[in-house]
């Protein structure tokens, strides 16, 4: 079964790591379907029914995005708000269409991992900061999986640093 990778990057052309991950996944069309929200919806008007039908086709869904301002890009939040509707994702006997699907986050993170934690610069772990995603997906009965994060992009944007992330990301995806 293929994995649906929903990429939400507001400027993928200028991205180094997210663009590289997309390039890599596209080499394996038998394993991954890459769905780029900003490319499909440049006006940010989401076709909710189309998105729901797409999600229904896959048992494994990964949301790939740059993590900044301690959150996700705005179109991903809008996607969550509009696509995970009452009666489809939760709240009725016909709802829970995401139930049992493996769902995970794959994030590029600007600062180093050690800066996230109690007593550190950003006070909270990445697990704590991503808890709203975890709770949201648990609410719709998805099988929320541990996230993938590749840290240090701000200071380590060399081609070598980016390439180092590719096999790690692939290994993560294969482990779902």
N, C-alpha and C positions, 0 to 999 in steps of 0.2 A: 504494500500500500504506500502510495506517495505521501509525502509530507507537504502540507500547504505552509508556505512561508510568506507571511504578510509583512511587507517592508513598508515602514512609515518613516521616510526621511525627507524633510522639506526641500533639500537641495542635494540630491544624490549625485549630481554631476561634479560637485566640488568635494564630495566626501571621498576619503581615501579608504577607510576600512569597510564601511557599509557597501560602497560601490564594488570593492574587491570581493566581498562575500557574495554579492549578487552575481558577479561574473563567474565565480566558482560554482555556485549552485546551478547556474544555467548550463554548465557542462554536463549535468546529470538530469536531463529531463525525465528520465524513467524513475527518478527518486524524489524530485522536488518540483513543486509548482511555485514559482515566484510571482507574487501579486503585489505590485507597487502602488500603494494608495494614492500618493501624490501624482503619479503618472496617470492613473485611471481617472482620478478626480481632481484635475488641476483647479477647478472652481470650488472644490471642497464640498460639492453637493453629492452626497453618498446615495447610491441606488441600494436602498436597504434590502429589498427583495432579492436582488442579484447577489449581494453579499451573503445573505442568509442561505441561499441555494448553494453558493460556493462552499461555505463552511460545512454544510450538511454532507458534502461529498468526501470529507476527509476525517480520519480518526486521529491524526496528529497535526497540530497547528502551532506554528511558532510565530511570535510577533517580534520582528527584528527592527530595532530603532536606536538612534543615538539618545543616550540618557543625559539630559541637561536641565538645568534649573530644578534638579531633584525630581524630575518627572519625565513624561514622554512628550513627543511632539503633539501639538494640538489636534491634528487630524486623527491620531490614534484615540485620543480621549473622545473625540466626536464619534468615531466609529463605535466605540464601546457604548456610548450613550444612545446611539441611534439603531445599532444592529441588534444588540442584546435586549430585545423588547419583551414586554409582558405577553404571555401567550405563545411566544416562540422560544425564548431562552429560559423563562421561569414563570411561575405563578398560575399554571393551569394544568389540567390533565394532558392537554396536547402540547404543552410547553416542554422545556428542558431538551431542546434539540442539540445542545452542546454537551449534554450529560454523558459522562464516560469518555469523552474525547480527551486525549493527552494534549495539554496546552502548556506552552513554556514561553519565556521571554529570552531574547538574545540581544544584548545591549553592548554598544560601544560606549565607554566611559572615559571622560577627559582626564581625570586625575588618577593617581595611583591608588590601589586597593587599600593600602595601609592608612590612608587618610580618612577612611570610613570606619568609625567605631567609637565606642565610649572612650572619652579622654583624648580623642583625636580632633583634627580640624573640623570635620563635618558631623561629629557627635554620634552618629547612628551608623549601623552596619547597612550594607546594601539589602540584606534580608529584611531589615526593619523598614527601610525606605520603599521597598517594593511590596510591602504587605497589602496595600489597597488593591493591587492587581491580584494577589493571591486570594484575598477575600472575595473579590468580584467573581473570579472564576469558580471558586468554591460555591458561591451563592447559586450559580447556574449549574452546579453539580458536575463541572468539568474536572478532569483529573489533572490538577495543577502540578507541574513538575518543577524541580529546581531550575533556576535560571542560569544562563551563560552570560558572563560579563568579561569583556576584554578591556582592561584598564590602561591608563597612562597615555592616551592618544594625544593629549595636548602637547606633551613634552617628547613623545616618541612617535613621530609620524613618518619615520624613514620607511622606505620600501621594505627593508629587512624586518622591521618591527611589525609592519602590516602583514607581510607574508607569514610571519610566525603565528599569526592568529588563525590562518586559514585551516590548517589541519586540526587545530583545537576546536574550531567551530564545527567542522565536519564530524569530528569524533562525538561532540555533544549531540548533534542531530541524529547520528546513528544510534546513540544510546537511548533515545526516547522510546 
